[in-house]
Amino acid sequence: MTQRGFDDEEDDDFPEWVDRIKANVAGEVRRRRKEMGWSAQDLADQCERLGHPIPRNVIANMESGRRATLPLVDVIVLAAALETYPVCLIFPIGYVDQTQELPFQRLVPTWDALRRFTGEQEVPERDAGMVPDFELHARLTRTALAALEEEERARFAAKTATSRAQQEEAERRRTEYADQAISAKYNLRHLRRDIRDEGATPPDLPPALGDVDPPETDPNTTMEESL
């Protein structure tokens, strides 16, 4: 079957979008399977070990283009079996130059399609859901942990300083990193409250940041005081 949808290219036939996506996955599954030195049966065995059996003949039919459907759950398990990410099967960067993001759309660079699929390249009219909030949460968590680690190093340096000047410099650094940690945790607490207000569940926190979500405190206590 073919798709038509471009006024200036009416004479050209365009493979069905579904067929193109299936071909992307099939080609990358076959390429990675051979790269790993696996037979179709080896891949089928690994899928079964992961808890979602995909028979050898199904894999062979997929790779040859004879399989009519390609369930998302199969893509997820095939990617895990082949030690890659599902998105890398759908958009094989470096092996498929151009692909089609939606039916009746022009071909675009596969790299651009992957970035829009993952949300790395924003599409203004699309709702990214909680992805930006979770990305910010991850950045703030890394910042807070790094600041706490540096604060501890500076505290040790202050204790082991051999001169007053060294001790004062270490104390200055400790205070600076402590302030950075408090700021990051303060922003984390606000963000986690916003996520909960949206009816969602924020990510888990590492033990070192356990005070970001404190027990119920005196309502007159400020956030800075409780951190």
C-alpha positions as CSV (number, residue, x, y, z in Angstrom):
1,M,0.0,0.0,0.0
2,T,1.1,3.6,-0.5
3,Q,0.4,6.9,1.0
4,R,-0.3,10.2,-0.9
5,G,-0.4,13.5,0.8
6,F,2.0,16.0,-0.8
7,D,0.7,18.4,-3.5
8,D,4.1,18.8,-5.0
9,E,5.0,15.1,-5.0
10,E,1.8,13.5,-6.2
11,D,3.7,11.2,-8.6
12,D,5.8,9.6,-5.9
13,D,4.7,6.7,-3.8
14,F,5.3,6.7,-0.1
15,P,5.6,3.5,1.9
16,E,3.0,3.3,4.6
17,W,4.1,4.9,7.8
18,V,3.4,1.7,9.8
19,D,5.5,-0.4,7.4
20,R,8.4,2.1,7.6
21,I,8.4,2.0,11.4
22,K,8.2,-1.8,11.4
23,A,11.1,-1.9,8.9
24,N,13.2,0.3,11.1
25,V,12.7,-2.0,14.1
26,A,13.2,-5.2,12.0
27,G,16.4,-3.9,10.4
28,E,17.9,-2.8,13.7
29,V,16.9,-6.0,15.5
30,R,18.6,-8.0,12.7
31,R,21.7,-5.8,12.7
32,R,22.2,-6.0,16.5
33,R,21.4,-9.7,16.6
34,K,24.1,-10.4,14.0
35,E,26.5,-8.0,15.7
36,M,26.1,-10.0,18.9
37,G,26.6,-13.3,17.0
38,W,23.1,-14.6,17.9
39,S,20.8,-16.7,15.8
40,A,17.1,-15.9,15.8
41,Q,16.7,-18.8,18.3
42,D,19.3,-17.2,20.6
43,L,17.3,-14.0,20.6
44,A,14.0,-15.9,21.2
45,D,15.6,-17.7,24.2
46,Q,16.8,-14.4,25.7
47,C,13.3,-12.9,25.3
48,E,11.9,-15.9,27.1
49,R,14.4,-15.5,29.9
50,L,13.2,-11.9,30.3
51,G,9.7,-13.2,30.8
52,H,8.0,-12.4,27.5
53,P,8.5,-15.2,25.0
54,I,8.8,-14.2,21.3
55,P,9.2,-17.4,19.2
56,R,12.0,-17.8,16.7
57,N,9.6,-17.9,13.8
58,V,7.9,-14.7,14.9
59,I,11.4,-13.0,15.0
60,A,12.2,-14.4,11.6
61,N,8.9,-13.2,10.1
62,M,9.5,-9.8,11.6
63,E,13.0,-9.4,10.2
64,S,11.8,-10.5,6.8
65,G,8.8,-8.1,6.8
66,R,6.2,-10.9,6.8
67,R,4.9,-10.1,10.3
68,A,1.7,-8.1,10.1
69,T,1.9,-6.4,13.6
70,L,4.6,-5.3,16.0
71,P,3.3,-4.9,19.5
72,L,5.0,-2.3,21.7
73,V,5.6,-4.9,24.4
74,D,7.7,-6.9,21.9
75,V,9.8,-3.8,21.0
76,I,10.5,-3.3,24.7
77,V,11.6,-6.8,25.3
78,L,13.6,-7.1,22.1
79,A,15.5,-4.0,23.1
80,A,16.3,-5.3,26.5
81,A,17.4,-8.7,25.0
82,L,19.6,-6.9,22.6
83,E,21.0,-4.6,25.3
84,T,19.8,-1.3,23.8
85,Y,16.8,1.1,24.3
86,P,13.4,0.7,22.6
87,V,13.8,4.1,21.0
88,C,17.0,3.0,19.3
89,L,15.1,0.2,17.5
90,I,12.4,2.6,16.4
91,F,14.8,5.3,15.2
92,P,18.1,3.6,14.4
93,I,20.5,6.5,14.4
94,G,23.4,6.1,11.9
95,Y,21.7,3.2,10.1
96,V,18.6,4.8,8.8
97,D,19.2,8.4,7.5
98,Q,15.5,9.5,7.3
99,T,12.2,8.3,8.7
100,Q,8.6,9.3,8.9
101,E,7.2,10.5,12.2
102,L,3.5,10.3,11.3
103,P,1.4,9.2,8.4
104,F,1.4,11.5,5.4
105,Q,4.4,13.5,6.7
106,R,7.6,14.1,4.9
107,L,10.7,12.2,5.7
108,V,12.9,13.8,8.3
109,P,16.4,13.1,9.6
110,T,16.1,10.1,12.0
111,W,18.2,12.0,14.6
112,D,15.6,14.8,14.7
113,A,12.7,12.3,14.9
114,L,14.4,10.6,17.9
115,R,14.9,13.9,19.7
116,R,11.3,14.8,19.3
117,F,10.2,11.3,20.3
118,T,12.2,11.5,23.6
119,G,11.2,15.2,24.2
120,E,14.8,16.4,23.9
121,Q,13.7,18.6,21.0
122,E,10.5,20.3,22.1
123,V,7.4,20.6,20.0
124,P,5.5,23.7,21.2
125,E,2.0,22.3,20.7
126,R,2.7,19.0,22.6
127,D,2.3,18.4,26.3
128,A,5.4,16.8,27.7
129,G,3.6,15.8,30.9
130,M,5.8,15.4,33.9
131,V,9.0,14.9,31.9
132,P,10.4,18.5,32.4
133,D,9.6,18.3,36.1
134,F,11.3,15.0,36.5
135,E,14.4,16.2,34.5
136,L,14.6,19.3,36.8
137,H,14.2,17.0,39.8
138,A,17.1,14.9,38.6
139,R,19.3,18.0,38.1
140,L,18.4,19.5,41.5
141,T,19.1,16.1,43.2
142,R,22.6,15.9,41.6
143,T,23.3,19.5,42.6
144,A,22.3,18.9,46.2
145,L,24.3,15.7,46.5
146,A,27.4,17.2,45.0
147,A,27.1,20.2,47.3
148,L,26.7,18.0,50.4
149,E,29.8,16.0,49.4
150,E,31.9,19.1,48.9
151,E,30.6,20.5,52.2
152,E,31.8,17.4,54.0
153,R,35.2,17.6,52.3
154,A,35.5,21.2,53.4
155,R,34.5,20.3,56.9
156,F,37.2,17.7,57.1
157,A,39.7,20.2,55.6
158,A,38.8,22.7,58.3
159,K,39.4,20.1,61.0
160,T,42.7,19.1,59.7
161,A,44.0,22.5,58.7
162,T,47.5,23.3,59.9
163,S,47.1,27.0,59.9
164,R,44.4,29.6,60.7
165,A,44.4,30.8,57.0
166,Q,43.7,27.2,55.8
167,Q,41.0,26.7,58.4
168,E,39.3,30.0,57.5
169,E,39.4,29.1,53.7
170,A,38.0,25.7,54.4
171,E,35.2,27.1,56.6
172,R,34.4,29.6,53.8
173,R,34.1,26.8,51.3
174,R,32.0,24.7,53.7
175,T,29.6,27.6,54.2
176,E,29.3,28.2,50.5
177,Y,28.6,24.5,49.7
178,A,26.1,24.3,52.6
179,D,24.2,27.2,51.1
180,Q,24.2,25.5,47.7
181,A,22.8,22.4,49.2
182,I,20.1,24.2,51.1
183,S,19.1,26.1,48.0
184,A,18.9,22.9,45.9
185,K,16.9,21.2,48.6
186,Y,14.6,24.2,49.0
187,N,13.9,24.1,45.2
188,L,13.4,20.4,45.3
189,R,10.8,20.7,48.1
190,H,8.9,23.2,46.1
191,L,9.1,21.1,43.0
192,R,7.9,18.0,44.8
193,R,5.0,19.8,46.2
194,D,4.1,21.1,42.7
195,I,4.2,17.5,41.4
196,R,2.0,16.3,44.1
197,D,-0.4,19.2,43.5
198,E,-0.8,17.9,39.9
199,G,-1.9,14.5,41.3
200,A,1.4,12.8,40.4
201,T,4.0,11.1,42.5
202,P,7.5,12.6,42.6
203,P,10.7,10.4,42.2
204,D,12.2,8.7,45.2
205,L,14.9,10.6,47.0
206,P,18.3,9.2,48.1
207,P,18.8,8.8,51.8
208,A,21.1,11.9,52.0
209,L,18.2,14.1,50.9
210,G,15.7,12.6,53.3
211,D,15.0,16.0,55.0
212,V,13.6,17.4,51.7
213,D,10.3,15.7,52.6
214,P,10.2,16.2,56.4
215,P,7.5,15.0,58.8
216,E,4.8,17.5,59.6
217,T,6.3,20.5,61.4
218,D,5.0,23.6,63.1
219,P,3.1,25.6,60.5
220,N,5.1,28.7,61.6
221,T,8.4,27.0,60.7
222,T,9.8,28.2,57.5
223,M,11.1,25.9,54.8
224,E,14.7,27.1,55.3
225,E,14.5,26.4,59.0
226,S,13.4,22.8,58.5
227,L,16.2,22.0,56.1
